[in-house]
Amino acid sequence: QVQLVESGGGLVQAGGSLRLSCAASGRTFSRYTMGWFRQAPGKEREFVGAISSNAYSTGYADSVKGRFTVSRDNAKNTVYLQMNSLKPEDTDVYYCAAPSSLWRGVLRDSNDYDYWGQGTQVTVSS
């Protein structure tokens, strides 16, 4: 059973930074692409960023490119989302996700992911 547990969310002022963590368990973490998504109430889940299993490839939504960075530590079974220059429109619940299959590169479609964390709230005040 794959488990994903996010942490690191909170309240921050616009222009500030947060780092989210996602601890994975239940299988060989280092073999799988990992992704971050976000969702506001009543809206569809939105791709934020993703990282390949070996960390050679990353991908980002245009709305966060240059401000957010996805990284991973395979020795710690953890993926991170560093968020800088935060804006009020970044306010959302953030989820990490993992696919059940092995993939090369990154995955941007939420339908390609099978396992999801419980989410962590990020609130950016203006």
N, C-alpha and C positions, 0 to 999 in steps of 0.2 A: 504494500500500500504506500503510494507516494504521498508525502505530506509536505506542504509548503507553508511556512509561517513568516509573515511580514512583520517588520517592526520599524520604528524610526519616524513615524508620522507625527504631526503636531501642528501647532499654530505658529506662524512666522510672519513677519512684516514683509511687504513687497520689497524686493531687492535682496532679500535674505537667502539663506541656503539651508537645505536639509539633505540628509543621506538616509535613504531607505535601505533596509537589508531584507533578504529573503533566505531563510535557512531551509534547506531541502533534506529530506530523509526518505529512505525506502527503496533506493536503487542507486546505481553508479552514477552519481551526479555529473561527473566530468564528461560523460558521453553525450549529453543532451543540450540542445539549444535551450535558452531561457528567454523569457520575454516579460516586459512590463506593460500594463494597460491601466487605463483610468476610466472612471465612470461617475457621472453625476446622476442624481435621481431623475428618472424619467428620460434619460438619454441612453444611447447605445454605448457599449464599451468601446473605448478608443485606444488604438495602438500608441504607445509612447516610445519604446525602444526595445531592442533585442540584441542578444549576443550569441555567437556560435559556441559550440562545445569547447573548442580550443582557444576561444577569445580572439581569434585572428580577424573575425568579421563582426561589425556592429552595424545597426541600422536604427534610424530615428525618424519620428514624425517631424514634418517641417516646422510645426509649432514649437518644438523643443530643441531643434538642432542648434548647436552652439552653446546651449545653456545646460543641458542634461547629459550625463555620461553614464553608460552602463558598463559595469565591470564584474568580474567574478574571481573567486578564490576557490579553486577546485579542491584544495587541501582542506578547506573549511566547509565545503558543500554549501557555499553561500554566494548569492548574486546581489549586487548593489546597484542602486540608482542614486547617483549624486545629482542634486538639483540646485543649480545656482541661478541668480538673477530671477528669483521667483516673482510671478505676477499673480494678481487676484484671479485671473482666469485659469490658473493652474490648480485652483481649489477643486478637489475631487477625492474620491476613494481610489487608492492605488492598489493594484493587484499584481502579484507575480504569477507566472504561468509556465507550465512545461508540457511538451508534447509527449505522447506515449511512444512515438516512433523516432528513430534516428534520422536526422536531417543534416545535410551540409548547409552551411551558411545560416542566415537568420530567417525567422518567420514573422510576418507582419499581420496575418489574418488570425483573428481570435478563434476561428473555426478549426485552425490547425493545432490548437492547444487543448489538452485533455484534463490537465490537473491545474487547479487554481488555489491560491491562498485565500484567507478570509478577508483580506483587504486591510488597509490602514488609511486613516483619514489624514489628508493634508489640507490645511486651511491657510490661505494667504490673505492677510488683511491689507487694505490700502492705506 
